[in-house]
């Protein structure tokens, strides 16, 4: 069990180092992201119309307000195709003015998230009978592909996230899991039986 914990922690550190490099030293973290042209005018319009209502906004909306009936939703959905064809569409995460820039806190949450991911996948690996180094790395690598697909492909499909953004972020995640797999593959090399028996 100690080896699993050590492999999980070191794997999480390796993943965090990789994702930091991917975002700060490589173009992967900015791929597909653009700044808004004429930003001040757009920001002023958002501030005037959205105000203090922090939230995730999908536009164009169906335009029914809160608590519409099923019949009203169905009718609005019939008109949404035409509305989308004649208006810009997208998704917007909006925060009103004054949101603090807490980089340290966000990095801490990111590290904790990657640490938990690493520990979970290492725990799953330890339950297998995979005995070769390549097999252990491959197991974690495939888990990384699953994790990367889980949200990124859906966001590309439903919300139209740019393909280059989607591929870049999936690559960051998959390579992060590969880092965990390399660490776990080395540290769990003597484990050929499941650690926890049912």
C-alpha positions, -999 to +999 in steps of 0.1 A: +000+000+000+029+024+007+042+019-028+008+027-042+006+059-022+042+069-031+036+061-068+003+081-067+020+112-051+050+111-073+028+105-103+007+135-094+038+157-090+050+145-124+017+153-140+016+188-124+051+195-136+041+184-172+009+205-172+028+235-159+053+232-187+026+227-213+008+259-202+038+281-195+065+270-219+047+254-248+019+268-270-005+240-260-022+259-232-032+288-255-040+268-286-074+278-301-079+307-277-083+343-290-088+377-275-120+395-283-117+422-310-128+457-297-128+441-262-137+473-243-170+477-261-179+440-256-169+442-219-190+473-215-220+456-231-216+426-209-213+447-178-244+467-187-266+437-197-254+409-174-242+430-145-236+411-113-251+378-125-221+354-125-228+323-145-223+301-175-243+315-204-254+297-237-264+320-265-286+324-283-310+313-256-345+299-261-358+332-246-384+318-222-371+330-188-373+308-157-396+278-153-411+274-188-435+246-194-426+216-216-449+228-243-432+262-243-397+246-244-407+224-274-421+254-293-390+275-286-367+246-297-385+246-331-374+282-335-339+278-322-325+266-355-335+298-373-324+319-343-290+303-344-287+307-382-293+345-379-273+353-347-239+345-332-238+314-310-215+302-283-209+297-246-197+323-221-184+319-185-190+353-170-178+369-138-188+404-128-160+429-121-140+423-089-132+386-092-099+383-074-069+369-093-059+341-069-033+323-089-019+305-059-053+291-049-060+280-085-026+263-087-033+246-054-067+233-066-051+222-099-023+203-081-048+186-057-070+176-087-040+160-105-028+144-074-062+127-068-063+116-105-029+101-102-037+083-069-069+069-083-054+056-115-024+041-096-048+024-073-067+009-102-035-002-118-025-019-085-057-040-087-047-055-121-025-085-128-004-065-153+032-075-147+053-058-175+065-023-174+050-016-208+017-030-197+015-008-166+024+023-186-001+013-213-029+008-187-024+043-173-020+058-208-054+043-219-070+056-187-056+091-197-072+088-232-105+080-215-102+110-191-092+133-220-122+122-241-147+125-212-154+162-215-132+176-243-149+157-272-184+166-258-175+203-256-161+202-292-192+184-304-220+203-286-205+238-280-182+240-310-149+243-291-121+248-317-105+215-329-070+228-322-080+236-286-096+202-281-066+183-295-042+204-275-060+199-242-065+162-248-028+159-255-019+177-223-041+153-203-029+121-221+007+130-217+001+139-181-013+104-175+017+090-195+040+107-169+020+090-141+022+057-160+060+059-162+063+066-125+039+039-115+054+015-140+088+019-123+076+019-087+051-010-089+074-032-110+074-060-085+036-061-082+022-089-103-009-096-082-038-074-072-029-054-040-065-057-027-082-090-029-120-093-031 
